[in-house]
Amino acid sequence: MPVTVREISRIMEALYPTDIAENWDNVGLQIGSMTGPVKSIMITLEADREIVTEAIRQHIDLIITHHPLFFKPLKTINFDHPQGELIKNLIRHNIHLYSAHTNLDAGSAGLNQYLAEQLELQQIRLLNRSYSETLYKLVVYVPADHEAQVRESITAAGAGHIGQYSHCTYRVAGTGTFLPGEGSQPFIGTPGQMEEVREYRLETIVPKNLLGKVLDSMKQSHPYEEVAYDVYPLANQGTTYSPGRMGVLSRSMTLGDFCQHVKQKLAVDTLRIVGEAEDTVQKVALVSGSGAGFIDQAHRQGCDVLLTGDLKYHEAKDAQALGLKIIDAGHQQMERLMAPLLAGQLRAACREKGCEITIVTCFSRECIQTI
């Protein structure tokens, strides 16, 4: 059975829930159909003419980008304009387009966590608490001899995670009663006769982004024609997310030495800095892309240096006034690391599901050149 865009989307949203994207962002499926078959995926920073041309040449079915093609609603699709031409070519060649942007930045195993680990930071923590996932309590009533089957199904779909623990459920035995109506096909009992069945009340916790998947798995594994279940919104906060990370180096070093460390670990050729090369740093904050908006946050957290991109003059002056060192490694240079990260995660998820999919990474030439 071929893999569909929907199945890849579910893998993506298990890794990077769309709910944790910033309000101004636009993530998820942008062009195509959830029912479209997928045999090949291209992962890239953004979809431009060069990328789409290469995707057509390689017969790619799905492009996953970091930067969305659309941020604002379109008023026209003019084939004579660059964006309209891209849309036309994607649709003409049946290429689907999916984007994971600020949700990929903030994810528990996302880009900023990856950058912090690549830099060998210790005691890695969230830079702030920007979003906590919504949780639901799922309660389902199951005949006693099918409880294990349904429990395994819903926990395999992602229910029952509490911190570092998985497969967390609770069950209590009871008696279910029902009267099958005319035209029903009950798994237990006879139409027109009252029935009593030994059942379990099985309950667990489910994050919002996995609720649909868990309910589908529950219904598929449940023997009843009509499944009795309840879903309750909870005041409990689930996993907390942040677009940034902070951590400490194993030893203090000069800003100049840390710059060389960044260049080596992140494969960056050039850096811009605020601060003196002889300044000492140890506590590091990092925000991929454009993270100058976190200057005050990094300072309040007692960080010595903020690693980010797209630093502007007045932002640099603000950091200097606070005594916070800045390393600008470039927006594109930091974010392009999302491609190998996501490729590895998708390959592992596809192998686990027994899916055979070709996954490639591809980049356009940098739009800003250094001479």
VENTA-V27154 format. One record per pair of residues at least 24 apart in sequence whose C-alpha atoms are under 10 Angstrom apart, sorted by the first residue. I is the first residue (numbers start at 0). J is the second residue. Records with the same first field share a line. If there is no record, write none. Layout:
BEGIN
I=J / J
END
This chain:
BEGIN
0=36 / 354
1=35 / 36 / 37 / 38 / 354 / 355 / 356
2=34 / 35 / 36 / 37 / 38 / 39 / 349 / 352 / 354 / 355 / 356
3=32 / 33 / 34 / 35 / 36 / 37 / 38 / 60 / 61
4=28 / 31 / 32 / 33 / 34 / 35 / 36 / 37 / 38 / 60 / 61 / 95 / 96 / 97
5=32 / 33 / 34 / 35 / 36 / 37
6=33 / 34 / 35 / 36 / 37 / 349
7=33 / 37 / 40 / 61 / 97 / 345 / 348 / 349
8=33 / 97 / 98
9=208 / 209 / 211 / 212
10=344 / 345 / 348 / 349
11=63 / 97 / 98 / 99 / 103 / 341 / 344 / 345 / 348
12=99 / 102 / 103 / 208 / 209
13=106 / 156 / 157 / 206 / 208 / 209 / 212
14=102 / 103 / 106 / 107 / 108 / 109 / 208 / 341 / 344 / 345 / 348
15=99 / 100 / 101 / 102 / 103 / 104 / 105 / 106 / 107 / 108 / 109 / 208
16=99 / 102 / 103 / 105 / 106 / 132 / 206 / 207 / 208 / 209
17=98 / 99 / 100 / 101 / 102 / 103 / 106 / 208
18=102 / 130 / 131 / 132 / 133 / 207 / 208
19=101 / 102 / 103 / 104 / 105 / 106 / 129 / 130 / 131 / 132 / 208 / 239 / 240 / 241 / 242
20=99 / 100 / 101 / 102 / 103 / 104 / 105 / 106 / 129 / 130 / 240 / 242
21=100 / 101 / 102 / 105 / 129 / 130 / 242
22=101
23=70 / 71 / 101
24=66 / 67 / 69 / 70 / 71 / 99 / 100 / 101 / 102
25=66 / 67 / 68 / 69 / 70 / 71 / 72 / 98 / 99 / 100 / 101 / 102
26=64 / 65 / 66 / 67 / 68 / 69 / 70 / 97 / 98 / 99 / 100 / 101 / 102 / 103
27=63 / 64 / 67 / 96 / 97 / 98 / 99 / 100 / 102
28=63 / 67 / 95 / 96 / 97 / 98 / 99
29=63 / 67 / 68 / 69 / 95 / 96 / 97 / 98
30=61 / 62 / 68 / 69 / 86 / 89 / 90 / 93 / 94 / 95 / 96 / 97 / 98
31=60 / 61 / 89 / 90 / 93 / 94 / 95 / 96 / 97
32=93 / 94 / 95 / 96
33=95
35=60 / 61 / 93 / 94 / 95
36=60 / 61 / 95
37=61 / 94 / 95 / 355 / 356 / 357
38=354 / 355 / 356 / 357 / 358
39=355 / 356 / 357 / 358 / 359
40=94 / 95 / 96 / 342 / 345 / 356 / 357 / 358 / 359 / 360
41=96 / 338 / 342 / 357 / 358 / 359 / 360 / 361 / 362
42=97 / 98 / 335 / 337 / 338 / 339 / 340 / 341 / 342 / 358 / 359 / 360 / 361 / 362
43=98 / 334 / 335 / 336 / 337 / 338 / 339 / 341 / 342 / 359 / 360 / 361 / 362 / 363
44=98 / 99 / 100 / 331 / 334 / 335 / 336 / 337 / 338 / 360 / 361 / 362 / 363
45=98 / 335 / 361 / 362 / 363
46=82 / 85 / 89 / 96 / 98 / 361 / 362 / 363
47=81 / 82 / 84 / 85 / 362 / 363
48=81 / 82 / 84 / 85 / 88 / 363
49=85 / 361 / 362 / 363 / 364
50=85 / 361 / 362 / 363 / 364
51=85 / 86 / 88 / 89 / 92 / 94 / 363
52=85 / 88 / 89
53=361 / 362 / 363
54=89 / 92 / 94 / 359 / 361
55=88 / 89 / 91 / 92 / 93 / 94
57=359
58=92 / 93 / 94
59=92 / 93 / 94 / 95 / 357 / 358 / 359
60=89 / 92 / 93 / 94 / 95 / 96 / 357
61=89 / 93 / 94 / 95 / 96 / 97 / 358
62=89 / 94 / 95 / 96 / 97 / 98 / 358 / 359 / 360 / 361
63=95 / 96 / 97 / 98 / 99 / 338 / 341 / 342 / 360
64=96 / 97 / 98 / 99 / 100 / 337 / 338
65=97 / 98 / 99 / 100 / 101 / 102 / 103 / 104 / 334 / 335 / 337 / 338
66=97 / 98 / 99 / 100 / 101 / 334
67=96 / 97 / 98 / 99 / 100
68=96 / 97 / 98
69=98
99=337
100=334 / 337
101=241 / 242 / 287 / 288
102=240 / 241 / 242
103=242 / 337 / 341
104=240 / 241 / 242 / 243 / 286 / 287 / 288 / 334 / 337
105=129 / 130 / 239 / 240 / 241 / 242 / 243 / 244 / 286 / 287
106=238 / 239 / 240 / 241 / 242 / 243
107=238 / 239 / 240 / 241 / 242
108=340 / 341 / 344
109=242 / 337 / 340 / 341
110=242 / 243 / 244 / 286 / 287 / 333 / 334 / 335 / 336 / 337 / 338 / 340 / 341
111=241 / 242 / 243 / 244 / 245 / 284 / 285 / 286 / 287 / 288 / 333 / 334 / 336 / 337
112=241 / 242 / 243 / 244 / 245 / 285 / 286
113=244 / 336 / 337 / 340
114=243 / 244 / 261 / 264 / 265 / 285 / 286 / 287 / 333 / 334 / 336 / 337 / 340
115=243 / 244 / 245 / 246 / 247 / 283 / 284 / 285 / 286
116=246 / 264
117=261 / 263 / 264 / 265
118=246 / 247 / 248 / 257 / 260 / 261 / 262 / 263 / 264 / 265 / 283
119=246 / 247 / 248 / 249 / 260 / 264
120=244 / 245 / 246 / 247 / 248 / 249 / 281 / 282 / 283 / 284
121=245 / 246 / 247 / 248 / 249 / 282 / 283
122=245 / 246 / 247 / 248 / 249 / 282
123=244 / 245 / 246 / 247 / 248 / 283 / 284
124=241 / 243 / 244 / 245 / 246 / 247 / 284
125=239 / 240 / 241 / 242 / 243 / 244 / 245 / 246 / 284 / 285
126=240 / 241 / 242 / 243 / 244 / 245 / 246 / 283 / 284 / 285 / 286 / 293 / 296 / 297 / 300 / 302
127=239 / 240 / 241 / 242 / 243 / 244 / 245 / 293 / 296 / 297 / 300
128=239 / 240 / 241 / 242 / 243
129=239 / 240 / 241 / 242 / 243
130=236 / 237 / 238 / 239 / 240 / 241 / 242
131=235 / 236 / 237 / 238 / 239 / 240 / 241
132=206 / 207 / 208 / 235 / 236 / 237 / 238 / 239 / 240
133=205 / 206 / 207 / 208 / 232 / 233 / 234 / 235 / 236 / 237 / 238 / 239
134=204 / 205 / 206 / 207 / 208 / 209 / 210 / 231 / 232 / 233 / 234 / 235 / 236 / 237 / 238
135=203 / 204 / 205 / 206 / 207 / 209 / 210 / 229 / 230 / 231 / 232 / 233 / 234 / 235 / 237
136=202 / 203 / 204 / 205 / 206 / 210 / 229 / 230 / 231 / 232 / 233
137=168 / 201 / 202 / 203 / 204 / 205 / 210 / 213 / 214 / 228 / 229 / 230 / 231 / 232
138=168 / 169 / 170 / 200 / 201 / 202 / 203 / 204 / 227 / 228 / 229 / 230 / 231
139=170 / 198 / 199 / 200 / 201 / 202 / 203 / 214 / 217 / 218 / 221 / 226 / 227 / 228 / 229 / 230
140=170 / 171 / 172 / 173 / 174 / 175 / 197 / 198 / 199 / 200 / 201 / 202 / 221 / 223 / 226 / 227 / 228 / 229
141=170 / 172 / 175 / 196 / 197 / 198 / 199 / 200 / 201 / 221 / 222 / 223 / 226 / 227 / 228
142=172 / 173 / 174 / 175 / 187 / 196 / 197 / 198 / 199 / 200 / 221 / 222 / 223
143=172 / 173 / 174 / 196 / 197 / 198 / 199 / 200
144=197 / 198 / 199
145=198 / 199 / 220 / 221 / 222
146=170 / 198 / 199 / 200 / 201 / 220 / 221
147=201
148=217 / 220 / 221 / 222
149=201 / 216 / 217 / 218 / 219 / 220 / 221 / 222
150=201 / 202 / 203 / 216 / 217 / 220 / 221
151=216 / 217 / 220
152=213 / 214 / 215 / 216 / 217 / 218 / 219 / 220 / 221
153=203 / 205 / 210 / 212 / 213 / 214 / 215 / 216 / 217 / 218 / 219 / 220
154=203 / 204 / 205 / 213 / 216 / 217
155=213 / 216
156=205 / 209 / 210 / 211 / 212 / 213 / 214 / 215 / 216 / 217
157=204 / 205 / 206 / 208 / 209 / 210 / 212 / 213 / 216
158=202 / 203 / 204 / 205 / 206 / 209 / 210 / 212 / 213 / 214
159=202 / 203 / 204 / 205 / 206
160=203 / 204 / 205 / 206 / 237 / 238
161=203 / 204 / 205 / 237 / 238
162=237 / 238
166=203 / 204
167=202 / 203 / 204
168=201 / 202 / 203 / 204
169=199 / 200 / 201 / 202 / 203 / 204
170=198 / 199 / 200 / 201 / 202 / 203
171=198 / 199 / 200 / 201 / 202
172=197 / 198 / 199 / 200 / 201
173=197 / 198 / 199 / 200
174=198 / 199 / 200
175=199 / 200
183=224 / 225
184=223 / 224 / 225
185=222 / 223 / 224 / 225
186=222 / 223 / 224 / 225
187=222 / 223 / 224
200=228
201=228
202=228 / 229 / 230
204=230 / 231 / 232 / 233 / 237
205=230 / 231 / 232 / 233 / 237
206=232 / 236 / 237 / 238
207=232 / 237
241=286
242=285 / 286 / 287 / 288 / 290 / 293
243=284 / 285 / 286 / 287 / 290 / 293 / 297 / 306 / 307
244=283 / 284 / 285 / 286 / 287 / 297 / 305 / 306
245=282 / 283 / 284 / 285 / 286 / 297 / 300 / 302 / 304 / 305 / 306
246=281 / 282 / 283 / 284 / 285 / 302
247=280 / 281 / 282 / 283 / 284 / 302 / 303
248=280 / 281 / 282 / 283
249=281 / 282
250=280 / 281 / 282
251=279 / 280 / 281 / 282
252=277 / 278 / 279 / 280 / 281
253=277 / 278 / 279 / 280 / 281
254=278 / 279 / 280 / 281 / 303 / 304 / 324 / 325 / 326
255=279 / 280
256=280
257=281 / 304 / 326
258=306 / 326 / 327 / 328
261=306 / 326 / 328
262=328
265=328 / 332 / 333 / 336
266=332 / 333 / 336
267=328 / 329 / 332 / 333
268=328 / 329 / 332 / 369
269=327 / 328 / 329 / 332 / 369
270=308 / 325 / 326 / 327 / 328 / 329
271=308 / 309 / 310 / 325 / 326 / 327 / 328 / 329
272=304 / 305 / 306 / 310 / 315 / 324 / 325 / 326 / 327 / 328
273=304 / 305 / 310 / 315 / 316 / 318 / 319 / 322 / 323 / 324 / 325 / 326 / 327
274=304 / 315 / 318 / 319 / 322 / 323 / 324 / 325 / 326
275=324
276=324
278=303 / 324
279=303 / 304 / 324
280=304 / 323 / 324
283=324 / 325
284=325
285=325 / 326
286=330 / 333 / 334
287=327 / 328 / 329 / 330 / 331 / 332 / 333 / 334 / 335 / 336
288=327 / 328 / 329 / 330 / 331 / 332 / 333 / 334 / 335
289=327 / 329 / 330 / 331 / 333 / 334
290=327 / 330
291=315 / 317 / 318 / 325 / 327
294=318 / 321 / 323 / 324 / 325
295=321 / 323
297=323
298=322 / 323 / 324
306=333
307=333
308=332 / 333 / 334
331=365 / 366 / 367
332=365
335=360 / 361 / 362
338=362
END
